[in-house]
Each structure stands twice: as structure tokens, then as C-alpha cells.
């Protein structure tokens, strides 16, 4: 299949939200398709009627779009190989199963659960190395089988594994050559008594029909692969290249789960992580560009991703590393990007009406807030004093006590107000210059003077640079805040 255009698929089951492990699988499929100028297909494997829901499908599609993993074929996009939901492909599975029976590659099995259990017990008792289905119905004639079906006797359809098949050797792009002993392969069920296909049958019928060239998925599916190879061979379809990627572990070495914190993609979105940073981080959980580079922009990932750089060893999810990477992405943004993709969305979530400001004002705000933003939500918190007014500014009680409670702080605010009111230009440089002489003039430590003004204007002792913040707030409101704080000062 070396000369065949690459076609890969991500096929989530809508039985829940899209989680970290599934997102990484989707990222690898997307990146592999993009790097090889291939086709990325999204298919919804919703054959579990008791757990699959339309709402979960919508959640998955939302998560995929937030991740920026655009698909070339699939729901909401269409394509030449649809439909792209398994529930809409039922006739294809029935037709494929019927064809295998007609060709003598599958057969009906009428064994009851009790008979199957009795056969397993007997195999265990005689220490038979083969303890799978004992092929009791394999020799039934077509006529006898059809007669029993016509009599409404329940049956399943089993694939007929060739007796001389031998071991199944899977040449995995991550794990290398993996051999599965032939004795472990029984004539497994491909169609249930209700006519629905089993997973190992439906996924192969779909992958074969859609021309999938590479199956990139979690290594928990590796044990399914020999059975799926048997189905490919029975259908006369080319066997794709398999690449089974390792699981993601928590810091305790156990499989990542809710006990380690957030697991669904939308939880990370809502927590304020950037899509680009999240995709970059997940991509590095099992893959590397060169063993050293940690910041891999989306376009580089889409250009350089390859399966030979995927590790077979489990990866450990480190929330602190993700936080660091998110902050790195934020710090590398331009003023315009930060304003558009971080600050404005954060303000909207916080319910803050920003008012009318020009591009220079927003750029100045970005410059003081961006270095203090690790998560998107931080932006609104850091900028909160700028968007408050003298009437609405919230004062932190501890900051007021420490910053304004000392004796003489009232005089400090009076002096600061007088110096600021006299300014001709209301710029950060002018504000800093006006406040700079006050400590010496008042014989008060510089730290205490600036701390008092900061608390009066910003409501707390932790804020971006004071002069730049006050310049953004504006003269009148700053003076009004100092007046309000004066009553709190000693």
C-alpha cells in the first residue's frame, strides 16, 4: 500500500465525552494525514445503542473543532465514502456478512450460552491449549442451517478461520513485528443474534470500504488486531498498516482517569487552556520532533509528524508541564493575538463590558497582562482593576489592612493625589515620575508609598506595573479611587 494515498480515520464511540487519550489519537491521525498529504476521516462508531447518544456525538464534534482538527470526510462535511455513522451503515454489515456466508467463509452457529460454557469447561478439564469456540456448528450443511433459521432458531454468524491459517503476524509501525499464535484464534462471532455486527467485524467492513490505509489507535486495541486481520483476509481487502500507540498514565503510574483530575477535552477548554498549547502538549505524549524541542506549532506538527518517532513506552501526563506550555503559548502571542484570543474571550466569560478603547490602549493592556497570564481566565483577573470604576472597584481586606492601615498612609495618599492632579500628561512615564519623589519628601519607605497607592487604585497589593495600569484607568477615575480609599487610610 506504499503508493496508495494515505487515508486515516478517527472513530470515537459517542458513549461519553472526548477524553485526553482519544484526543491524542485524533491528533496523531490528523497530523499523519496532513504530513502525508492524505485524507483525515471522522467516523462515529455508534453501534452501542444503550450508551451512544446524539448529545455525546455533538460533544465530540465540538471538542474536535475546538482542537482545530479539521476532518476531510465525516459528519457535517460529507464525502464519497459515507454515511459516516455506523448506525446508518447497518445494511453494509448485513451484506458483507451474507457474502461471507455465501462464499463459505462464515457460518451460522446455534450453540446456546449453556452449550458454549459446557464446551469451555470440558476444554479446561482436558487442559486443551485451545479453549475458544469448539467449532461445533462449523460442519453443518447449508441446507440444515437454513432449515434451523427458517424455524426461528436463534443463531449468530461466525467467521471460518482457515484451519491452515497459522500464526497471525502484525507488522506494527510502533511495536514492530507482533505474532499472535494461531491456537488463540477461534471462529469468532461477526454478527449477533439480533443481526447487529460485532465491533471487530463492523470496524473492518468500514475501514475496508473507506479505503483506510493506516489504522492509528491506542494499544488497548492491539489484541483485537489478529481477528481483524482474519476479517480483512476473508473480505479480500488489503490489510492496512497498524500503529498502536501507548496509553497515557497519571503521575502515579496508573492509567489516566478522573482521579488524576480533568480528563475530557472540554474541561480543559473551559479551564482556559489554549487549543494550540493543548494539541502541542498531547502530541508530545508519545511522539517527539527531535527529542529536544517542546514547542511544536500546529503547522510544524502537520508537516513533520511521522510514525517512526512515536514511542512504544507509556507517556505520563504532567499537569504542571501543560500549564507551563500554555503560558509559553500566551507569552509568544502578539498584542493583537492576545487581545483577540485571550483577553476579550476572558472578559466575556467574566461578564465584563470592556467599553470603547483604541488599538493602542488594548496593546498597552496586553503588554502588562500577558506576562502574568498562565491561563485564559487569568487575563480577566489581572485586568480587573482596569475595567472597574471608582464606585465598583473591589478592595481586598487584607491588602487594605496592610497597605493603608499603617499610621501616616492618609498623608501618603494626600501627597500622591496632589502630585498626580498636577500632571499635564497622563502617561505611565509621567505618573511614575510624579510618584518617585514622594518617599524622600515624606520620609516614608518607597515600598510603603507605592503599596498604598497601588491598594488605593487597584484594590490589592498585586497588580501589573502601577504607572502603566493607572495610565489605562485614566486620570479622573484614579483620583476618585484615591479619594475613596482616603477614608480607609490611617
C-alpha positions in Angstrom: 0.0 0.0 0.0 3.1 2.2 -0.2 1.9 4.0 -3.3 -1.7 4.4 -2.1 -2.7 7.9 -0.9 -2.9 8.0 2.9 -6.4 7.7 4.3 -6.7 7.5 8.1 -9.7 7.7 10.4 -10.6 8.6 14.0 -13.6 6.6 15.0 -14.8 7.6 18.5 -17.8 5.9 20.2 -20.3 8.5 21.4 -20.7 6.8 24.8 -19.2 9.8 26.6 -17.1 12.9 26.2 -13.9 13.1 24.2 -11.1 12.4 26.7 -7.4 13.0 26.7 -6.5 9.6 25.3 -8.9 9.8 22.4 -7.9 13.4 21.7 -4.3 12.3 21.3 -5.3 9.5 18.9 -7.2 12.1 16.9 -4.2 14.4 16.8 -1.9 11.7 15.6 -4.3 10.6 12.8 -4.8 14.3 11.8 -1.1 15.1 11.8 -0.2 11.9 9.9 -2.8 12.7 7.2 -1.6 16.3 6.9 2.1 15.3 6.9 1.5 12.8 4.1 -1.0 15.0 2.1 -3.6 12.4 2.9 -7.2 12.3 4.0 -8.4 12.5 7.6 -11.8 10.9 8.2 -14.0 11.3 11.2 -16.4 8.4 11.7 -18.8 7.9 14.6 -18.9 4.3 15.8 -22.3 4.4 17.5 -23.3 0.8 17.3 -23.8 0.5 21.1 -27.5 1.6 21.3 -27.6 1.5 25.1 -24.8 4.0 25.6 -24.4 6.0 22.4 -26.3 9.3 22.3 -26.7 12.2 19.9 -25.7 14.6 22.6 -22.4 12.8 23.1 -21.9 13.0 19.3 -22.4 16.8 19.4 -19.9 17.0 22.3 -17.3 15.1 20.3 -17.7 17.3 17.3 -17.5 20.4 19.4 -14.3 19.1 21.0 -12.8 18.2 17.7 -13.5 21.7 16.3 -12.0 23.4 19.4 -8.9 21.2 19.0 -8.7 22.5 15.4 -8.6 19.0 14.0 -10.5 19.7 10.7 -11.7 16.5 9.0 -11.9 15.9 5.3 -14.7 13.5 5.4 -17.3 12.8 8.1 -20.3 14.3 9.9 -21.1 17.9 8.8 -18.6 17.6 5.9 -19.8 14.6 3.9 -17.6 12.6 1.5 -17.7 9.9 -1.1 -17.5 7.0 1.4 -20.4 7.8 3.7 -22.5 7.6 5.6 -20.1 8.3 8.5 -22.1 7.0 11.4 -22.2 3.2 11.9 -25.9 3.2 12.7 -26.5 4.4 9.2 -24.4 1.6 7.7 -26.3 -1.4 9.0 -27.1 -2.7 5.6 -23.5 -2.7 4.6 -22.7 -5.0 7.5 -25.5 -7.3 6.7 -24.5 -7.5 3.1 -20.9 -8.3 4.0 -21.9 -11.0 6.5 -24.2 -12.6 3.9 -21.4 -12.5 1.3 -19.0 -14.3 3.6 -21.6 -17.0 4.3 -22.4 -17.4 0.7 -18.7 -17.8 0.0 -18.2 -20.4 2.7 -16.1 -18.0 4.8 -18.7 -17.7 7.6 -21.4 -19.9 9.0 -24.4 -19.8 11.4 -23.9 -21.1 14.9 -26.8 -22.2 17.0 -25.0 -23.1 20.2 -26.7 -21.8 23.4 -24.7 -20.0 26.1 -25.1 -23.1 28.2 -23.6 -25.3 25.5 -20.7 -22.8 25.0 -19.9 -22.8 28.7 -20.0 -26.6 28.9 -17.6 -26.8 26.0 -15.2 -24.4 27.7 -15.3 -26.4 30.9 -14.6 -29.6 29.0 -11.6 -27.9 27.3 -10.3 -26.7 30.6 -10.7 -30.1 32.2 -8.7 -31.8 29.5 -6.1 -29.0 29.5 -6.7 -28.3 25.9 -4.5 -25.3 24.8 -7.4 -24.2 22.6 -10.2 -23.1 24.8 -12.2 -20.9 22.4 -15.3 -21.9 20.4 -15.1 -25.6 19.6 -16.5 -25.2 16.1 -19.5 -27.4 16.9 -21.6 -25.8 14.1 -18.9 -25.4 11.5 -19.7 -28.7 9.7 -23.4 -28.0 9.4 -24.6 -28.2 5.8 -26.1 -25.1 4.3 -29.4 -26.8 4.0 -29.6 -27.8 7.6 -28.5 -24.4 8.8 -31.1 -22.7 6.6 -33.8 -25.0 7.9 -33.0 -24.2 11.5 -33.0 -20.5 10.7 -36.4 -20.8 9.0 -37.6 -22.5 12.2 -36.7 -19.3 14.0 -33.9 -20.9 16.0 -31.6 -18.1 17.3 -28.2 -18.0 15.8 -25.1 -15.9 15.4 -22.8 -15.8 12.4 -19.2 -16.9 12.9 -16.2 -16.4 10.7 -14.5 -19.5 9.5 -10.8 -19.1 10.4 -8.9 -21.3 7.9 -7.6 -24.3 9.6 -4.2 -23.9 8.0 -4.0 -20.1 8.7 -1.0 -20.4 11.0 0.1 -17.6 13.3 -1.0 -14.0 12.6 2.0 -11.7 12.3 1.1 -8.0 12.6 3.8 -5.6 11.4 3.0 -2.7 13.7 4.6 0.7 12.9 5.1 1.4 16.6 5.7 -2.1 18.2 7.4 -3.8 15.3 6.5 -7.4 14.4 3.9 -8.8 16.8 3.0 -12.5 16.5 -0.3 -14.0 17.6 -0.5 -17.7 18.0 -3.0 -19.5 15.7 -4.3 -21.6 18.5 -5.7 -18.5 20.1 -7.9 -17.8 17.1 -11.4 -19.3 17.3 -14.2 -18.9 14.9 -15.3 -15.6 16.5 -18.8 -14.0 16.1 -19.2 -11.4 13.4 -23.0 -11.0 13.6 -25.1 -11.2 16.8 -28.5 -13.0 17.1 -30.2 -9.6 16.6 -28.4 -9.1 13.3 -26.1 -6.4 14.5 -22.4 -6.6 13.8 -19.7 -7.1 16.4 -17.0 -4.4 16.8 -14.2 -6.4 15.1 -16.4 -7.0 12.1 -18.1 -3.6 11.7 -14.8 -1.7 12.0 -13.1 -3.8 9.4 -16.0 -3.6 7.0 -16.0 0.2 7.4 -12.2 0.6 7.1 -12.1 -1.6 4.0 -15.0 0.2 2.4 -13.5 3.6 3.2 -10.0 2.6 1.9 -8.2 3.2 5.2 -4.5 2.7 4.7 -3.3 3.2 8.2 -5.1 2.4 11.5 -3.6 4.6 14.3 -5.2 3.8 17.6 -4.5 3.0 21.3 -2.6 -0.1 22.1 -5.6 -1.4 24.0 -6.8 -2.4 20.6 -3.7 -4.5 19.7 -5.3 -7.7 21.0 -8.2 -7.1 18.5 -5.9 -6.9 15.6 -5.4 -10.6 14.7 -9.2 -11.1 14.5 -9.5 -8.1 12.3 -6.7 -9.3 10.0 -8.7 -12.5 9.6 -11.8 -10.4 8.6 -9.7 -8.4 6.1 -8.5 -11.6 4.5 -12.0 -13.1 4.4 -13.3 -9.9 2.7 -10.4 -10.0 0.2 -9.4 -6.5 1.3 -5.9 -5.2 1.8 -4.7 -5.2 5.4 -3.8 -1.6 6.5 -0.7 -0.6 8.3 -1.4 -0.7 12.1 0.2 1.7 14.6 -0.8 1.1 18.2 0.1 4.0 20.5 0.8 3.6 24.1 -1.5 4.5 26.9 -1.3 7.8 28.9 -0.6 7.4 32.6 -1.1 9.6 35.6 1.8 10.6 37.9 1.2 7.5 40.0 1.9 5.2 37.0 -1.7 4.2 36.6 -3.9 4.7 33.5 -5.1 8.4 33.4 -8.6 8.7 34.9 -10.7 11.2 36.7 -8.8 10.6 39.9 -5.9 12.5 38.3 -8.1 15.5 37.6 -9.8 16.7 34.4 -10.0 14.1 31.6 -12.4 15.5 29.0 -11.2 17.9 26.3 -14.0 20.4 27.1 -12.9 20.6 30.7 -9.5 21.8 29.6 -11.1 24.2 27.2 -13.3 25.6 30.0 -10.3 25.8 32.3 -8.8 28.3 29.9 -6.2 26.3 28.1 -5.4 27.4 24.5 -6.2 24.9 21.8 -2.8 25.2 20.2 -1.0 24.6 23.5 -3.2 21.6 24.4 -2.6 20.0 21.0 1.1 20.6 21.3 1.3 19.0 24.7 -0.8 16.0 23.8 1.2 15.4 20.7 4.4 15.1 22.8 2.9 12.4 25.0 4.5 9.6 22.9 5.9 11.5 20.0 8.8 13.9 19.6 10.1 16.1 16.8 13.8 15.7 17.6 14.0 14.6 21.2 14.5 18.2 22.4 12.0 20.6 21.0 9.0 21.2 23.2 7.2 24.0 21.5 5.9 22.5 18.2 3.4 24.8 16.5 0.5 23.2 14.7 1.9 23.8 11.3 5.2 22.1 12.2 3.3 19.2 13.7 1.2 18.9 10.5 4.4 19.0 8.4 6.8 16.9 10.4 4.7 14.2 12.2 5.8 10.6 11.5 5.1 7.2 13.0 8.7 6.3 13.3 9.1 9.0 16.0 6.2 7.5 18.1 7.4 5.8 21.3 6.1 2.4 22.4 6.5 3.3 26.0 3.6 4.8 28.0 3.6 8.5 28.5 3.0 10.4 31.7 0.5 13.3 31.9 2.1 16.2 33.8 -0.4 19.0 34.5 2.4 21.3 35.5 4.1 20.8 32.1 0.8 21.6 30.4 0.4 24.8 32.4 3.9 25.8 31.5 3.3 25.2 27.8 0.0 27.1 27.9 1.9 30.1 29.5 4.6 29.8 26.8 2.0 30.0 24.0 0.4 33.0 25.6 3.7 34.8 26.1 4.6 34.2 22.4 1.4 35.9 21.2 1.4 39.4 19.6 -0.5 42.1 21.4 -3.3 41.7 18.8 -3.4 37.9 19.2 -3.5 38.2 23.0 -6.3 40.7 22.9 -8.4 38.8 20.4 -7.9 35.2 21.6 -7.3 35.6 25.3 -8.3 38.9 26.8 -11.6 39.6 25.1 -12.9 36.0 25.5 -11.8 36.0 29.2 -13.7 39.3 29.7 -16.8 37.9 28.0 -16.7 34.8 30.3 -16.3 37.0 33.3 -19.2 39.2 32.3 -17.1 42.3 31.9 -18.1 45.0 29.4 -14.8 46.4 28.2 -16.1 49.7 26.7 -14.6 51.6 23.8 -10.8 51.7 23.5 -8.5 52.2 20.6 -5.9 49.6 19.4 -3.0 51.4 21.2 -4.9 51.1 24.5 -5.5 47.4 24.0 -1.9 46.9 23.1 -0.7 48.6 26.2 -3.1 46.4 28.3 -1.8 43.3 26.5 1.8 44.1 27.3 1.2 44.4 31.1 -1.2 41.4 31.4 0.3 38.8 29.1 3.4 38.1 31.2 1.0 37.5 34.2 -1.3 35.2 32.3 -0.9 31.4 32.5 -4.5 30.5 31.8 -7.0 32.5 29.7 -9.1 33.2 32.8 -6.1 34.9 34.4 -6.4 37.7 31.9 -9.7 39.0 33.2 -8.5 38.7 36.8 -5.2 40.6 36.2 -7.1 43.3 34.2 -10.0 43.6 36.6 -8.9 46.9 38.2 -8.6 48.4 34.8 -12.2 47.7 33.9 -13.6 48.7 37.3 -14.6 52.2 38.3 -14.0 54.2 41.5 -17.5 53.0 42.6 -17.3 49.3 41.6 -13.6 48.6 42.5 -13.4 45.7 45.0 -10.9 46.2 47.8 -9.1 43.2 49.3 -9.5 43.4 53.0 -6.0 42.1 53.9 -4.4 44.5 51.3 -6.3 47.4 52.8 -5.2 46.5 56.3 -1.5 46.1 55.3 -1.3 48.8 52.7 -3.4 51.5 54.2 -3.6 50.6 57.8 -0.2 52.0 58.9 0.0 55.4 60.5 0.7 58.1 58.0 -0.8 56.4 55.0 -3.5 59.0 54.8 -0.9 61.6 54.3 0.8 59.5 51.6 -2.5 59.3 49.7 -3.0 63.1 50.0 0.5 63.7 48.7 0.1 61.2 45.9 -3.2 62.8 44.8 -1.7 66.3 44.8 1.2 65.1 42.7 -1.0 63.3 40.2 -3.6 66.0 39.9 -0.9 68.4 38.8 0.2 66.3 35.9 -0.1 67.8 32.4 0.3 64.4 30.6 -1.4 61.3 31.9 1.2 58.7 30.8 2.8 55.8 32.6 6.2 57.7 32.5 4.7 60.9 33.9 2.8 59.0 36.6 5.9 57.1 37.8 7.9 60.4 37.7 5.3 62.2 39.8 5.3 59.5 42.5 9.0 58.9 42.6 10.0 61.9 44.8 7.3 61.2 47.4 9.1 58.6 49.6 12.0 61.0 50.3 9.7 64.0 50.6 7.5 62.2 53.2 10.4 60.3 54.8 8.5 57.0 54.2 9.9 53.9 52.7 9.4 53.7 48.9 7.8 50.3 49.2 5.1 51.6 51.6 4.3 54.6 49.4 3.8 52.7 46.2 2.0 49.9 48.1 -0.5 52.5 49.5 -1.2 54.0 46.1 -1.4 50.5 44.5 -4.1 49.4 47.0 -6.0 52.7 46.6 -6.1 52.5 42.8 -6.1 48.7 42.2 -7.8 47.3 45.3 -5.0 45.0 46.2 -1.2 44.8 46.5 -0.7 42.5 43.5 -1.2 44.2 40.1 0.7 44.9 36.9 3.1 47.9 36.9 1.5 50.8 38.7 2.1 53.6 36.3 1.1 51.6 33.2 -2.1 50.4 35.0 -3.0 53.9 36.1 -2.5 55.3 32.6 -5.0 52.8 31.3 -7.5 53.5 34.0 -7.5 57.3 33.4 -6.8 60.4 35.4 -10.3 61.1 36.8 -11.0 57.6 37.9 -7.6 57.2 39.6 -8.1 60.4 41.6 -11.6 59.3 42.5 -10.3 55.9 43.7 -7.7 57.7 45.9 -10.4 59.8 47.3 -12.5 56.7 48.1 -9.5 55.0 49.7 -8.6 58.0 51.8 -11.3 57.1 54.3 -9.8 53.7 54.7 -6.3 55.0 55.4 -4.8 55.7 58.8 
